[in-house]
Structure formats: C-alpha cells, structure tokens
Amino acid sequence: MKEQTPFAEEFKERIYHLVRMIPRGKVATYGQLAFLAGFPRHARMVGRVLKETPRSLRLPCHRVVNASGRCVPGWHDQPERLRREHAAFRPDGNVDLKRSLWNTYDECRTATPETENNGI
C-alpha cells in the first residue's frame, strides 16, 4: 500500500469537501476543483483522487466532468445520473457547461482554507 504524504491527504480531503458541495443538476470540472482546492495546476490529480474514492463515502463524483463537459469514458451510468438531475447536455453528448457549470462564487466562499475552522 502506498503511504500518503500530508500534502496528498490534505488535497484529497479538500477535493472530497468540494465534491460534496456540487449542487444537483450542476457539474464541476477537474480544473475548477483543483483551483478551488488551492492547487490550480493539479486537475489530473483531482481525477486520480476521484477514481480512488471509496464508494462508502457516497460522494457525487458523477458531477465532475472534463473542461469540455465530457463524461468519464467507460462510465456509462454517469450521463444518465446527470440527466436524472436535469443537467443540460449538448447535441454532441457533452454536458452544456454554459448552462450546467457550478457557479462557485457564492457557494465556495466558505470553502477556502482561510475561512474554514478545520482547514479543509
């Protein structure tokens, strides 16, 4: 088993926290989550964290897409789950980010490490 560094554990907890905040019917991008977590150049790391997320946490990981609105290749349930939550899709099958991207301005002001009691 790979040992977690304090950086990796802190990053993972920040991502989990942010994913919990994504509202139904909205999506966030990997890059958006990395930026909000304070690590703007770590979008791929967000993907790795989410891929390894224990199911027992019951996070709405299906609400995370790439910067083009594309769902995870091979995760056939993801688009259906997003449609059930009324996320908008474009004709090409990608999520319509103009209509469904999570506007984090109000929701995430309290999610920054500087304003949270527990630093996550």
C-alpha positions as YAML, in Angstrom:
chain: A
units: angstrom
residues:
- id: 1
  name: MET
  ca: [0.00, 0.00, 0.00]
- id: 2
  name: LYS
  ca: [1.28, 3.44, -0.92]
- id: 3
  name: GLU
  ca: [1.91, 5.78, 2.02]
- id: 4
  name: GLN
  ca: [0.07, 9.11, 1.85]
- id: 5
  name: THR
  ca: [2.02, 12.33, 2.30]
- id: 6
  name: PRO
  ca: [0.44, 15.15, 4.32]
- id: 7
  name: PHE
  ca: [0.08, 17.09, 1.05]
- id: 8
  name: ALA
  ca: [-1.75, 14.23, -0.65]
- id: 9
  name: GLU
  ca: [-4.09, 13.70, 2.30]
- id: 10
  name: GLU
  ca: [-4.88, 17.42, 2.57]
- id: 11
  name: PHE
  ca: [-5.51, 17.66, -1.17]
- id: 12
  name: LYS
  ca: [-7.78, 14.61, -1.10]
- id: 13
  name: GLU
  ca: [-9.84, 15.98, 1.80]
- id: 14
  name: ARG
  ca: [-10.23, 19.35, 0.06]
- id: 15
  name: ILE
  ca: [-11.45, 17.63, -3.11]
- id: 16
  name: TYR
  ca: [-13.92, 15.48, -1.16]
- id: 17
  name: HIS
  ca: [-15.25, 18.58, 0.57]
- id: 18
  name: LEU
  ca: [-15.73, 20.42, -2.71]
- id: 19
  name: VAL
  ca: [-17.39, 17.49, -4.48]
- id: 20
  name: ARG
  ca: [-19.91, 17.26, -1.63]
- id: 21
  name: MET
  ca: [-20.84, 20.89, -2.34]
- id: 22
  name: ILE
  ca: [-21.68, 20.49, -6.04]
- id: 23
  name: PRO
  ca: [-25.46, 21.01, -6.32]
- id: 24
  name: ARG
  ca: [-27.80, 18.57, -8.05]
- id: 25
  name: GLY
  ca: [-28.09, 19.37, -11.75]
- id: 26
  name: LYS
  ca: [-24.72, 21.13, -11.83]
- id: 27
  name: VAL
  ca: [-21.24, 19.91, -12.69]
- id: 28
  name: ALA
  ca: [-17.72, 20.99, -11.87]
- id: 29
  name: THR
  ca: [-14.57, 20.39, -13.90]
- id: 30
  name: TYR
  ca: [-11.40, 18.75, -12.65]
- id: 31
  name: GLY
  ca: [-9.55, 22.02, -13.17]
- id: 32
  name: GLN
  ca: [-12.19, 24.01, -11.34]
- id: 33
  name: LEU
  ca: [-11.91, 21.73, -8.31]
- id: 34
  name: ALA
  ca: [-8.12, 21.88, -8.36]
- id: 35
  name: PHE
  ca: [-8.28, 25.68, -8.47]
- id: 36
  name: LEU
  ca: [-10.81, 25.88, -5.64]
- id: 37
  name: ALA
  ca: [-8.71, 23.49, -3.56]
- id: 38
  name: GLY
  ca: [-5.76, 25.86, -3.91]
- id: 39
  name: PHE
  ca: [-3.79, 23.73, -6.38]
- id: 40
  name: PRO
  ca: [-4.65, 25.18, -9.80]
- id: 41
  name: ARG
  ca: [-2.22, 23.05, -11.79]
- id: 42
  name: HIS
  ca: [-3.37, 19.70, -10.42]
- id: 43
  name: ALA
  ca: [-6.50, 18.85, -12.45]
- id: 44
  name: ARG
  ca: [-5.19, 15.37, -13.28]
- id: 45
  name: MET
  ca: [-4.57, 14.72, -9.62]
- id: 46
  name: VAL
  ca: [-8.24, 15.51, -8.97]
- id: 47
  name: GLY
  ca: [-9.13, 12.78, -11.45]
- id: 48
  name: ARG
  ca: [-6.89, 10.29, -9.67]
- id: 49
  name: VAL
  ca: [-8.36, 11.18, -6.28]
- id: 50
  name: LEU
  ca: [-11.91, 10.73, -7.56]
- id: 51
  name: LYS
  ca: [-11.08, 7.45, -9.29]
- id: 52
  name: GLU
  ca: [-9.81, 6.07, -5.98]
- id: 53
  name: THR
  ca: [-12.63, 7.47, -3.83]
- id: 54
  name: PRO
  ca: [-14.15, 4.77, -1.64]
- id: 55
  name: ARG
  ca: [-17.80, 4.11, -2.57]
- id: 56
  name: SER
  ca: [-18.63, 4.19, 1.13]
- id: 57
  name: LEU
  ca: [-18.14, 8.00, 1.11]
- id: 58
  name: ARG
  ca: [-21.11, 8.29, -1.28]
- id: 59
  name: LEU
  ca: [-19.71, 11.39, -2.98]
- id: 60
  name: PRO
  ca: [-21.49, 12.72, -6.08]
- id: 61
  name: CYS
  ca: [-18.41, 12.11, -8.25]
- id: 62
  name: HIS
  ca: [-20.69, 11.80, -11.28]
- id: 63
  name: ARG
  ca: [-20.98, 15.61, -11.14]
- id: 64
  name: VAL
  ca: [-17.35, 16.07, -12.22]
- id: 65
  name: VAL
  ca: [-16.51, 16.30, -15.94]
- id: 66
  name: ASN
  ca: [-13.57, 17.47, -18.01]
- id: 67
  name: ALA
  ca: [-13.09, 21.04, -19.27]
- id: 68
  name: SER
  ca: [-15.11, 20.25, -22.43]
- id: 69
  name: GLY
  ca: [-18.03, 18.83, -20.46]
- id: 70
  name: ARG
  ca: [-17.14, 15.26, -21.43]
- id: 71
  name: CYS
  ca: [-18.12, 12.50, -19.06]
- id: 72
  name: VAL
  ca: [-15.69, 9.79, -17.96]
- id: 73
  name: PRO
  ca: [-15.10, 7.31, -20.81]
- id: 74
  name: GLY
  ca: [-16.39, 3.90, -19.84]
- id: 75
  name: TRP
  ca: [-18.59, 5.18, -17.00]
- id: 76
  name: HIS
  ca: [-21.87, 4.59, -18.82]
- id: 77
  name: ASP
  ca: [-24.03, 5.46, -15.79]
- id: 78
  name: GLN
  ca: [-22.59, 8.98, -15.40]
- id: 79
  name: PRO
  ca: [-24.55, 10.75, -18.18]
- id: 80
  name: GLU
  ca: [-27.79, 9.06, -17.10]
- id: 81
  name: ARG
  ca: [-27.29, 10.14, -13.49]
- id: 82
  name: LEU
  ca: [-26.65, 13.71, -14.63]
- id: 83
  name: ARG
  ca: [-29.75, 13.68, -16.85]
- id: 84
  name: ARG
  ca: [-31.87, 12.48, -13.92]
- id: 85
  name: GLU
  ca: [-30.61, 15.54, -12.03]
- id: 86
  name: HIS
  ca: [-31.56, 17.74, -15.01]
- id: 87
  name: ALA
  ca: [-28.05, 18.70, -16.10]
- id: 88
  name: ALA
  ca: [-28.14, 20.14, -19.63]
- id: 89
  name: PHE
  ca: [-26.40, 18.30, -22.46]
- id: 90
  name: ARG
  ca: [-25.28, 19.48, -25.88]
- id: 91
  name: PRO
  ca: [-26.11, 17.55, -29.06]
- id: 92
  name: ASP
  ca: [-22.56, 16.08, -29.07]
- id: 93
  name: GLY
  ca: [-23.30, 14.29, -25.78]
- id: 94
  name: ASN
  ca: [-21.17, 16.52, -23.58]
- id: 95
  name: VAL
  ca: [-22.58, 18.46, -20.65]
- id: 96
  name: ASP
  ca: [-23.53, 22.02, -21.62]
- id: 97
  name: LEU
  ca: [-21.15, 23.92, -19.36]
- id: 98
  name: LYS
  ca: [-22.78, 27.26, -20.17]
- id: 99
  name: ARG
  ca: [-25.99, 26.01, -18.56]
- id: 100
  name: SER
  ca: [-24.83, 23.42, -16.05]
- id: 101
  name: LEU
  ca: [-21.43, 24.51, -14.72]
- id: 102
  name: TRP
  ca: [-21.48, 25.06, -10.98]
- id: 103
  name: ASN
  ca: [-21.20, 28.77, -10.20]
- id: 104
  name: THR
  ca: [-18.89, 28.62, -7.23]
- id: 105
  name: TYR
  ca: [-18.76, 32.32, -6.43]
- id: 106
  name: ASP
  ca: [-21.32, 32.22, -3.63]
- id: 107
  name: GLU
  ca: [-21.14, 28.57, -2.66]
- id: 108
  name: CYS
  ca: [-17.38, 28.30, -2.26]
- id: 109
  name: ARG
  ca: [-16.53, 31.50, -0.47]
- id: 110
  name: THR
  ca: [-16.66, 29.48, 2.75]
- id: 111
  name: ALA
  ca: [-14.79, 26.52, 1.25]
- id: 112
  name: THR
  ca: [-11.40, 28.20, 1.18]
- id: 113
  name: PRO
  ca: [-8.88, 27.05, 3.80]
- id: 114
  name: GLU
  ca: [-8.56, 30.58, 5.17]
- id: 115
  name: THR
  ca: [-12.22, 30.68, 6.21]
- id: 116
  name: GLU
  ca: [-12.86, 27.17, 7.46]
- id: 117
  name: ASN
  ca: [-12.37, 26.14, 11.05]
- id: 118
  name: ASN
  ca: [-10.86, 22.78, 10.22]
- id: 119
  name: GLY
  ca: [-8.63, 23.96, 7.35]
- id: 120
  name: ILE
  ca: [-10.11, 21.59, 4.79]
...
